[in-house]
Amino acid sequence: MIGLTAAILVVKDSSCRKERNQFNLEVECLELTTRHWVTCAQRAPHGAGHDPDREMSVMSGTAEVLGAALLFLVFLYHVSIVFRYYVKFTLFLFLSLVGATAFIPLMLVRPRHYKNALYPAWGARQVSKLLGLQWEVRGMENAVNDTGCVILINHQSALDLLVLAELWPRLKRCFVISKKEVFYLWPFGLAAWLWGTVFIDRFNAEKALPTINSMGDIVRENKAKLCMFPEGTRHSGTTLLPFKKGAFHVAISSQTPIQPVVVSRYYFLDSSKKIFNPGKCIITILPAIPTAGLGKEDLNDLMERTRDAMLDVYTRVSEEVVASSKTDKQLD
């Protein structure tokens, strides 16, 4: 009962009366599609021997089966939010992997150079278009250009990879820190190493801290821009999680400014309800926060000021994109 199973996926998501009233119609449509699929398969002749007419009939029957299967999947994509969620996330992961690794031969020419990331960043922007995601970048006038800096971005989902793809060509000289396990996910790990990713052992503080502390010298001497997620873990709520201290240690030790970057809430994405719709996000580059003259005793105050500034913008732009999406739905 393929059609019935698929229909159950649809009603499983439905929490409102309107969706439940559509259940019988969806079952009927899916069962009709399934019966047509089975009928096409049964019409395809079987047997051995070379018979051009029979082979043509087999090919025709196979084409009809494949066509019915494709229509079935397209129909399922449009009626089941769960099916659509997994299809879109699978596409995102697969195409991101392809986009990151396809340019490895070019990146081998200048390994560990930050410009290598521009290749996969271009590919990731094409993935955004395919998924129906739009990104608006604001505040470019606030971007730090004459020195290195520590860029802090709120962390919501694996889709943040697409945010980096928008920032990389704009902010330039960017690199990231990642857990060492990512390096072993070849060929993606190799590509990440080639575009300058620094890998650390998150579960071994004795090994990780010296690496993080050395980032200050790289940021200051190379005028590099270290991108970090200060919350430390993914979170898609209406507020920001408490910030970790690592990024602020780097900023103070290098005496380079903090560049806050706020990404509006992914209202179109809900992993608990398996929702992944098209949507728009606003990426706001805030004015840099200087650290010149600050010491370790100023760290907590610096963290608080940075988080307050980011939270204020996060709340405001998230409300803006949600209101805009509701207006667009009303117009449609």
C-alpha positions as CSV (number, residue, x, y, z in Angstrom):
1,M,0.0,0.0,0.0
2,I,2.5,2.6,-1.2
3,G,-0.2,5.3,-1.6
4,L,-1.7,4.8,1.8
5,T,1.8,4.8,3.4
6,A,2.6,8.1,1.7
7,A,-0.7,9.6,2.7
8,I,0.0,8.7,6.3
9,L,3.1,10.9,6.1
10,V,0.9,13.8,5.1
11,V,-1.6,13.5,7.9
12,K,1.1,12.8,10.4
13,D,2.2,16.4,10.0
14,S,-1.3,17.8,10.1
15,S,-2.3,19.3,13.4
16,C,-5.2,21.5,12.1
17,R,-8.7,20.5,11.0
18,K,-8.2,21.9,7.5
19,E,-5.4,19.6,6.7
20,R,-7.2,16.6,8.1
21,N,-10.2,17.3,5.9
22,Q,-7.9,17.0,2.9
23,F,-6.7,13.6,4.0
24,N,-9.3,11.5,2.1
25,L,-8.6,13.4,-1.1
26,E,-4.9,12.9,-0.8
27,V,-5.4,9.1,-0.2
28,E,-7.6,8.8,-3.3
29,C,-5.1,10.6,-5.5
30,L,-2.1,8.6,-4.2
31,E,-4.0,5.3,-4.6
32,L,-4.9,6.2,-8.2
33,T,-1.3,7.0,-9.0
34,T,-0.2,3.8,-7.4
35,R,-2.7,1.7,-9.3
36,H,-1.7,3.3,-12.6
37,W,1.9,2.5,-11.8
38,V,1.1,-1.1,-11.1
39,T,-1.1,-1.4,-14.2
40,C,1.7,-0.1,-16.4
41,A,4.1,-2.6,-14.9
42,Q,1.7,-5.5,-15.6
43,R,1.2,-4.4,-19.2
44,A,4.9,-4.7,-19.9
45,P,5.3,-8.1,-21.7
46,H,7.7,-10.7,-20.4
47,G,9.6,-13.5,-22.1
48,A,12.8,-14.3,-23.8
49,G,13.8,-14.1,-27.4
50,H,14.6,-11.2,-29.8
51,D,11.3,-9.6,-30.9
52,P,11.6,-5.9,-31.9
53,D,7.9,-5.3,-31.3
54,R,8.0,-6.9,-27.9
55,E,11.2,-5.0,-27.0
56,M,9.6,-1.7,-28.0
57,S,6.5,-2.6,-25.9
58,V,8.7,-3.4,-23.0
59,M,10.6,-0.1,-23.3
60,S,7.2,1.8,-23.6
61,G,5.9,0.0,-20.5
62,T,9.1,0.8,-18.6
63,A,8.9,4.5,-19.6
64,E,5.3,4.7,-18.4
65,V,6.3,3.1,-15.1
66,L,9.2,5.5,-14.6
67,G,6.9,8.4,-15.6
68,A,4.3,7.4,-13.1
69,A,6.9,7.0,-10.4
70,L,8.3,10.5,-11.2
71,L,4.8,12.0,-11.0
72,F,4.2,10.2,-7.8
73,L,7.3,11.6,-6.2
74,V,6.5,15.1,-7.5
75,F,3.0,14.8,-6.1
76,L,4.4,13.6,-2.8
77,Y,6.9,16.5,-2.7
78,H,4.0,19.0,-2.9
79,V,1.6,17.4,-0.4
80,S,3.9,16.0,2.3
81,I,6.0,18.5,4.2
82,V,8.0,15.7,5.8
83,F,9.0,14.3,2.4
84,R,9.8,17.8,1.1
85,Y,12.0,18.4,4.2
86,Y,14.1,15.3,3.7
87,V,14.4,15.9,-0.1
88,K,15.6,19.5,0.3
89,F,18.0,18.6,3.1
90,T,19.4,15.7,1.1
91,L,19.9,18.0,-1.9
92,F,21.6,20.6,0.3
93,L,24.0,18.1,1.8
94,F,24.8,16.3,-1.5
95,L,25.2,19.5,-3.6
96,S,27.3,21.2,-0.9
97,L,29.6,18.2,-0.9
98,V,29.9,18.2,-4.7
99,G,30.4,22.0,-4.7
100,A,33.1,21.9,-2.1
101,T,35.1,19.0,-3.6
102,A,34.7,19.6,-7.3
103,F,37.2,22.5,-7.2
104,I,39.9,20.5,-5.3
105,P,42.2,20.4,-8.4
106,L,42.1,24.2,-8.6
107,M,42.7,24.6,-4.8
108,L,45.8,22.4,-5.0
109,V,47.5,25.1,-7.0
110,R,47.6,27.3,-3.8
111,P,46.8,25.2,-0.8
112,R,45.6,26.8,2.4
113,H,44.9,30.1,0.7
114,Y,41.7,31.9,1.7
115,K,40.7,32.6,-1.9
116,N,40.2,28.8,-2.4
117,A,36.9,29.2,-0.5
118,L,35.5,31.4,-3.2
119,Y,35.0,28.4,-5.4
120,P,32.7,26.4,-3.1
121,A,31.1,29.7,-2.0
122,W,30.0,30.3,-5.6
123,G,28.6,26.7,-5.7
124,A,26.8,27.2,-2.4
125,R,25.1,30.3,-3.7
126,Q,23.7,28.3,-6.6
127,V,22.4,25.8,-4.0
128,S,20.5,28.6,-2.2
129,K,18.7,29.5,-5.5
130,L,17.7,25.8,-6.0
131,L,16.3,25.6,-2.4
132,G,14.4,28.9,-2.8
133,L,16.5,30.8,-0.3
134,Q,17.2,34.5,-0.6
135,W,19.8,36.4,1.3
136,E,20.0,40.2,1.8
137,V,23.3,41.5,3.2
138,R,23.1,44.8,5.0
139,G,25.8,47.0,6.7
140,M,28.7,46.5,4.3
141,E,29.8,50.0,5.3
142,N,30.6,48.6,8.7
143,A,33.0,45.9,7.4
144,V,36.5,46.0,8.8
145,N,39.0,46.3,5.9
146,D,42.2,47.7,7.2
147,T,43.0,45.2,9.9
148,G,42.2,41.6,10.8
149,C,39.2,40.9,13.0
150,V,37.1,38.2,14.7
151,I,33.7,37.8,13.0
152,L,31.0,36.5,15.3
153,I,27.9,34.9,13.7
154,N,24.8,33.5,15.4
155,H,24.5,29.7,14.8
156,Q,21.2,28.2,13.7
157,S,21.6,25.3,11.4
158,A,23.8,23.5,8.9
159,L,22.4,26.1,6.5
160,D,24.8,28.5,8.0
161,L,27.2,27.2,5.4
162,L,25.2,29.2,2.9
163,V,25.6,32.3,5.1
164,L,29.4,31.9,4.9
165,A,29.0,31.6,1.1
166,E,27.4,35.1,1.1
167,L,30.0,36.6,3.4
168,W,33.2,35.1,2.0
169,P,33.4,37.2,-1.2
170,R,32.3,40.3,0.6
171,L,34.5,40.3,3.7
172,K,37.6,38.6,2.2
173,R,40.5,37.0,4.0
174,C,38.2,34.8,6.0
175,F,38.9,31.5,7.6
176,V,37.1,29.3,10.1
177,I,37.9,26.9,13.0
178,S,36.2,23.5,12.9
179,K,36.2,20.3,14.9
180,K,38.9,17.8,13.8
181,E,36.3,15.2,12.9
182,V,35.3,17.2,9.8
183,F,38.8,16.8,8.4
184,Y,38.3,13.0,8.2
185,L,35.1,13.4,6.1
186,W,37.0,13.1,2.8
187,P,37.0,14.5,0.3
188,F,35.1,17.4,2.0
189,G,37.7,17.4,4.8
190,L,40.5,17.8,2.3
191,A,38.7,20.7,0.6
192,A,38.1,22.4,3.9
193,W,41.8,22.1,4.7
194,L,42.8,23.5,1.3
195,W,40.7,26.7,1.9
196,G,42.4,27.3,5.2
197,T,40.1,25.8,7.9
198,V,41.9,25.2,11.2
199,F,40.9,22.0,12.9
200,I,40.8,21.6,16.7
201,D,40.0,18.8,19.2
202,R,37.0,20.2,21.0
203,F,37.1,17.4,23.6
204,N,40.7,18.0,24.5
205,A,41.1,21.5,26.0
206,E,44.9,21.1,26.5
207,K,45.4,20.6,22.8
208,A,42.7,23.0,21.6
209,L,43.6,26.1,23.7
210,P,47.1,26.6,22.2
211,T,45.7,26.4,18.7
212,I,43.0,28.9,19.5
213,N,45.4,31.2,21.2
214,S,47.7,31.1,18.2
215,M,44.8,32.3,16.0
216,G,45.4,35.8,17.5
217,D,48.8,36.0,15.9
218,I,47.4,34.9,12.5
219,V,44.5,37.5,12.7
220,R,46.9,40.3,13.6
221,E,49.8,39.6,11.4
222,N,47.9,38.4,8.2
223,K,45.0,40.8,8.7
224,A,42.9,37.7,8.5
225,K,39.2,37.4,9.6
226,L,38.4,34.5,11.8
227,C,34.7,33.5,11.6
228,M,33.3,31.9,14.7
229,F,30.0,31.0,16.2
230,P,30.1,32.3,19.8
231,E,27.0,30.3,20.9
232,G,29.0,27.1,20.4
233,T,26.0,25.1,19.2
234,R,23.1,25.4,16.8
235,H,20.0,27.1,18.1
236,S,16.9,28.3,16.2
237,G,14.9,30.0,18.9
238,T,13.7,33.6,19.3
239,T,16.8,34.6,21.3
240,L,20.5,33.9,21.3
241,L,22.3,31.3,23.5
242,P,24.9,32.5,26.0
243,F,28.3,33.1,24.3
244,K,31.4,31.1,24.8
245,K,34.7,32.9,25.7
246,G,37.0,31.5,23.1
247,A,36.3,34.1,20.4
248,F,36.8,36.9,22.8
249,H,40.1,35.6,24.0
250,V,41.3,35.6,20.4
251,A,40.1,39.2,19.9
252,I,41.7,40.5,23.0
253,S,45.0,38.7,22.5
254,S,45.3,40.0,19.0
255,Q,44.0,43.4,19.9
256,T,41.8,43.4,16.8
257,P,38.1,44.4,16.6
258,I,35.1,42.1,16.8
259,Q,32.8,42.2,13.8
260,P,29.3,41.1,14.8
261,V,27.2,39.6,12.1
262,V,23.6,38.8,12.7
263,V,21.5,36.4,10.6
264,S,17.7,36.7,11.0
265,R,15.8,33.6,12.3
266,Y,15.2,30.8,9.8
267,Y,11.4,31.0,10.1
268,F,11.1,28.7,7.1
269,L,13.0,25.9,8.8
270,D,11.7,23.7,11.7
271,S,13.5,20.5,12.3
272,S,11.1,19.3,14.9
273,K,8.1,19.7,12.6
274,K,10.1,18.7,9.5
275,I,9.4,22.0,7.7
276,F,11.8,23.3,5.0
277,N,10.1,26.0,2.9
278,P,11.4,28.7,0.6
279,G,12.3,31.9,2.5
280,K,14.4,35.0,2.9
281,C,17.0,35.9,5.4
282,I,18.7,39.2,6.3
283,I,22.4,39.2,7.1
284,T,23.4,42.3,9.0
285,I,27.0,43.4,9.5
286,L,27.2,45.5,12.7
287,P,29.7,48.2,13.5
288,A,33.0,46.7,14.8
289,I,33.6,46.6,18.5
290,P,37.2,47.7,19.3
291,T,39.4,45.7,21.7
292,A,42.5,47.9,21.7
293,G,43.7,48.4,25.2
294,L,41.4,45.7,26.7
295,G,42.7,42.8,28.9
296,K,41.4,39.6,30.3
297,E,39.7,41.5,33.0
298,D,37.5,43.1,30.4
299,L,36.4,39.9,28.8
300,N,33.0,39.4,30.5
301,D,32.0,43.0,29.8
302,L,33.0,42.6,26.1
303,M,31.0,39.5,25.8
304,E,27.9,41.1,27.3
305,R,28.2,44.2,25.1
306,T,28.6,42.1,22.0
307,R,25.7,39.8,22.8
308,D,23.4,42.6,23.6
309,A,24.1,44.3,20.3
310,M,23.6,41.1,18.4
311,L,20.4,40.2,20.2
312,D,18.8,43.5,19.6
313,V,19.4,43.3,15.9
314,Y,18.4,39.6,15.8
315,T,15.1,40.3,17.4
316,R,14.3,43.2,15.1
317,V,15.3,41.7,11.7
318,S,13.7,38.4,12.6
319,E,10.4,40.1,13.2
320,E,10.9,42.0,9.9
321,V,11.4,38.9,7.8
322,V,8.5,37.0,9.4
323,A,6.1,40.0,8.9
324,S,7.3,40.2,5.3
325,S,6.7,36.5,4.6
326,K,3.1,36.9,6.0
327,T,2.5,39.9,3.7
328,D,3.8,37.9,0.7
329,K,1.5,35.0,1.5
330,Q,-1.5,37.4,1.7
331,L,-0.6,38.9,-1.7
332,D,-0.3,35.4,-3.2
